[in-house]
Amino acid sequence: QVQLVESGGGSVQAGGSLRLACTVSTMYSIMYQCMGWFRQAPGKEREGVAHLNSNGGTTYADSVKGRFSISRDNAKMILYLQMNGLNADDTAIYYCAARRSCTGDYIHWGQGTQVTVSD
């Protein structure tokens, strides 16, 4: 059983920052080293925001490059998303997800946390 719980969402003014956290609860942490953050804005499809692979490599959506940073605290089993320079287009529900293979599909998802950016 894998449980992902996001936290850290909220409301912020444009230009502000937030740090999202995703706490991972599983007996098999070694199996879920490949994780990512996704978001879904109202009326839009879910999109991948940032991905972290097992060797620490990261990839980002073009829309967040240079502003967002994904990281992981392996000891605490927490995945983070540091978001700086937020703008209204970043308003969405943010989800963390985990997969067993860094080339496979994401199979475990959190419940999401709302991020709202006002101008």
C-alpha contacts under 8 A as a table, 3 or more apart, distances in Angstrom:
res1	aa1	res2	aa2	distance
1	Q	26	T	6.13
1	Q	27	M	7.64
2	V	24	V	7.22
2	V	25	S	5.76
2	V	26	T	4.79
2	V	27	M	7.83
2	V	108	H	6.94
3	Q	24	V	5.92
3	Q	25	S	5.01
3	Q	26	T	6.55
3	Q	108	H	7.58
3	Q	109	W	7.80
3	Q	110	G	7.10
4	L	22	C	6.22
4	L	23	T	5.68
4	L	24	V	4.88
4	L	25	S	6.42
4	L	96	C	7.12
4	L	97	A	7.38
4	L	108	H	7.47
4	L	109	W	6.28
4	L	110	G	4.58
4	L	111	Q	7.60
5	V	22	C	5.29
5	V	23	T	5.22
5	V	24	V	6.80
5	V	96	C	7.98
5	V	110	G	5.30
5	V	111	Q	6.64
5	V	112	G	7.69
6	E	20	L	6.95
6	E	21	A	5.53
6	E	22	C	4.28
6	E	23	T	6.47
6	E	95	Y	7.04
6	E	96	C	6.87
6	E	110	G	6.33
6	E	111	Q	7.02
6	E	112	G	6.00
6	E	113	T	6.01
7	S	20	L	5.76
7	S	21	A	5.24
7	S	22	C	6.39
7	S	113	T	6.19
8	G	18	L	7.05
8	G	19	R	5.94
8	G	20	L	4.50
8	G	21	A	6.06
8	G	113	T	7.33
9	G	18	L	7.12
9	G	19	R	7.58
9	G	20	L	6.18
9	G	113	T	5.31
9	G	114	Q	5.26
9	G	115	V	4.99
10	G	18	L	7.94
10	G	113	T	7.94
10	G	114	Q	6.12
10	G	115	V	5.02
10	G	116	T	6.17
11	S	115	V	6.01
11	S	116	T	4.65
11	S	117	V	5.84
11	S	118	S	7.51
12	V	16	G	6.05
12	V	17	S	7.32
12	V	18	L	7.83
12	V	115	V	7.94
12	V	116	T	6.36
12	V	117	V	5.03
12	V	118	S	6.38
13	Q	16	G	5.62
13	Q	86	L	7.68
13	Q	87	N	7.74
13	Q	117	V	5.36
13	Q	118	S	4.82
13	Q	119	D	5.99
14	A	85	G	7.04
14	A	86	L	5.37
14	A	87	N	4.72
14	A	88	A	6.61
14	A	117	V	5.76
14	A	118	S	5.67
14	A	119	D	5.18
15	G	84	N	7.10
15	G	85	G	4.30
15	G	86	L	4.94
15	G	87	N	6.23
16	G	84	N	6.20
16	G	85	G	5.58
16	G	86	L	5.53
17	S	82	Q	7.54
17	S	83	M	5.38
17	S	84	N	4.40
17	S	85	G	6.21
17	S	86	L	6.18
18	L	82	Q	6.20
18	L	83	M	5.24
18	L	84	N	6.75
19	R	80	Y	6.79
19	R	81	L	5.57
19	R	82	Q	4.41
19	R	83	M	5.89
20	L	80	Y	5.52
20	L	81	L	4.99
20	L	82	Q	6.42
20	L	83	M	7.88
21	A	78	I	6.43
21	A	79	L	5.65
21	A	80	Y	4.52
21	A	81	L	6.50
22	C	78	I	5.40
22	C	79	L	4.91
22	C	80	Y	6.26
22	C	96	C	6.38
22	C	110	G	7.94
23	T	77	M	6.22
23	T	78	I	4.57
23	T	79	L	6.53
24	V	77	M	5.56
24	V	78	I	5.98
24	V	79	L	7.66
25	S	29	S	7.93
25	S	77	M	7.64
26	T	29	S	5.79
28	Y	31	M	5.52
28	Y	32	Y	7.22
29	S	32	Y	5.37
29	S	33	Q	7.05
29	S	77	M	7.82
30	I	33	Q	6.12
31	M	99	R	7.94
31	M	100	R	5.35
32	Y	35	M	6.97
32	Y	98	A	5.92
32	Y	99	R	5.70
32	Y	100	R	5.06
32	Y	101	S	7.75
33	Q	52	L	7.92
33	Q	53	N	6.36
33	Q	54	S	4.90
33	Q	98	A	7.58
33	Q	99	R	7.55
33	Q	100	R	7.08
34	C	51	H	7.55
34	C	52	L	5.78
34	C	53	N	4.50
34	C	54	S	5.48
34	C	98	A	6.00
34	C	99	R	5.64
34	C	100	R	6.50
34	C	101	S	6.44
34	C	102	C	5.24
35	M	51	H	5.94
35	M	52	L	5.40
35	M	53	N	6.59
35	M	79	L	7.88
35	M	96	C	7.29
35	M	97	A	5.63
35	M	98	A	4.38
35	M	99	R	6.26
35	M	102	C	7.98
35	M	106	Y	7.94
36	G	48	G	7.52
36	G	49	V	7.48
36	G	50	A	5.52
36	G	51	H	4.13
36	G	52	L	5.89
36	G	96	C	5.68
36	G	97	A	5.36
36	G	98	A	6.52
37	W	48	G	6.27
37	W	49	V	5.47
37	W	50	A	5.26
37	W	51	H	6.44
37	W	81	L	7.49
37	W	94	Y	6.84
37	W	95	Y	5.63
37	W	96	C	4.47
37	W	97	A	6.27
38	F	46	R	6.66
38	F	47	E	5.51
38	F	48	G	4.35
38	F	49	V	5.04
38	F	50	A	7.07
38	F	94	Y	5.66
38	F	95	Y	5.10
38	F	96	C	6.21
38	F	97	A	7.58
39	R	46	R	5.52
39	R	47	E	5.56
39	R	48	G	6.59
39	R	49	V	6.72
39	R	92	A	5.84
39	R	93	I	5.39
39	R	94	Y	4.25
39	R	95	Y	5.89
40	Q	44	K	6.30
40	Q	45	E	5.99
40	Q	46	R	4.30
40	Q	47	E	6.37
40	Q	92	A	5.22
40	Q	93	I	5.34
40	Q	94	Y	6.63
41	A	44	K	5.35
41	A	45	E	7.25
41	A	46	R	7.31
41	A	91	T	6.37
41	A	92	A	4.15
41	A	93	I	6.36
42	P	92	A	6.97
48	G	51	H	7.71
48	G	60	Y	7.92
48	G	61	A	6.69
49	V	60	Y	5.72
49	V	61	A	5.10
49	V	64	V	7.10
50	A	58	T	7.08
50	A	59	T	5.62
50	A	60	Y	4.40
50	A	61	A	6.34
50	A	68	F	8.00
50	A	69	S	7.67
50	A	70	I	6.37
51	H	58	T	5.47
51	H	59	T	5.22
51	H	60	Y	6.52
51	H	70	I	7.12
52	L	56	G	6.13
52	L	57	G	5.74
52	L	58	T	4.66
52	L	59	T	6.84
52	L	70	I	6.84
52	L	71	S	7.24
53	N	56	G	5.42
53	N	57	G	5.30
53	N	58	T	6.44
53	N	102	C	5.99
54	S	57	G	7.22
54	S	102	C	7.38
58	T	70	I	7.26
60	Y	64	V	6.58
60	Y	65	K	5.81
60	Y	68	F	8.00
61	A	64	V	5.64
61	A	65	K	6.32
62	D	65	K	5.32
64	V	67	R	5.39
64	V	68	F	5.58
65	K	68	F	6.20
66	G	69	S	7.80
67	R	83	M	6.09
67	R	84	N	5.08
67	R	85	G	6.02
67	R	86	L	7.82
68	F	81	L	6.71
68	F	82	Q	5.47
68	F	83	M	4.49
68	F	84	N	6.04
69	S	80	Y	8.00
69	S	81	L	5.64
69	S	82	Q	5.04
69	S	83	M	6.63
70	I	79	L	7.42
70	I	80	Y	5.64
70	I	81	L	4.62
70	I	82	Q	6.42
71	S	79	L	5.96
71	S	80	Y	5.20
71	S	81	L	6.60
72	R	77	M	7.16
72	R	78	I	5.74
72	R	79	L	4.40
72	R	80	Y	5.87
73	D	76	K	5.50
73	D	77	M	5.60
73	D	78	I	5.26
73	D	79	L	6.44
73	D	80	Y	7.99
74	N	77	M	4.70
74	N	78	I	6.72
83	M	86	L	6.67
86	L	90	D	6.33
86	L	117	V	6.76
87	N	90	D	5.58
87	N	91	T	7.55
87	N	117	V	5.89
87	N	118	S	7.35
87	N	119	D	7.25
88	A	91	T	5.55
88	A	116	T	7.44
88	A	117	V	4.90
88	A	118	S	5.83
88	A	119	D	6.43
89	D	117	V	7.80
90	D	115	V	7.52
90	D	116	T	7.48
90	D	117	V	6.77
91	T	114	Q	7.81
91	T	115	V	5.39
91	T	116	T	4.60
91	T	117	V	5.46
92	A	114	Q	6.08
92	A	115	V	5.52
92	A	116	T	6.63
93	I	112	G	5.83
93	I	113	T	5.38
93	I	114	Q	4.37
93	I	115	V	6.00
94	Y	112	G	5.23
94	Y	113	T	5.27
94	Y	114	Q	6.22
94	Y	115	V	7.03
95	Y	109	W	6.83
95	Y	110	G	5.74
95	Y	111	Q	6.66
95	Y	112	G	4.42
95	Y	113	T	6.62
96	C	109	W	5.98
96	C	110	G	5.58
96	C	112	G	7.22
97	A	106	Y	6.11
97	A	107	I	7.24
97	A	108	H	5.44
97	A	109	W	4.47
97	A	110	G	6.39
98	A	106	Y	5.42
98	A	107	I	6.27
98	A	108	H	5.21
98	A	109	W	6.70
99	R	102	C	6.79
99	R	104	G	6.67
99	R	105	D	6.23
99	R	106	Y	4.47
99	R	107	I	5.52
99	R	108	H	6.67
100	R	104	G	7.10
100	R	106	Y	7.82
101	S	104	G	4.98
101	S	105	D	7.65
106	Y	109	W	7.64
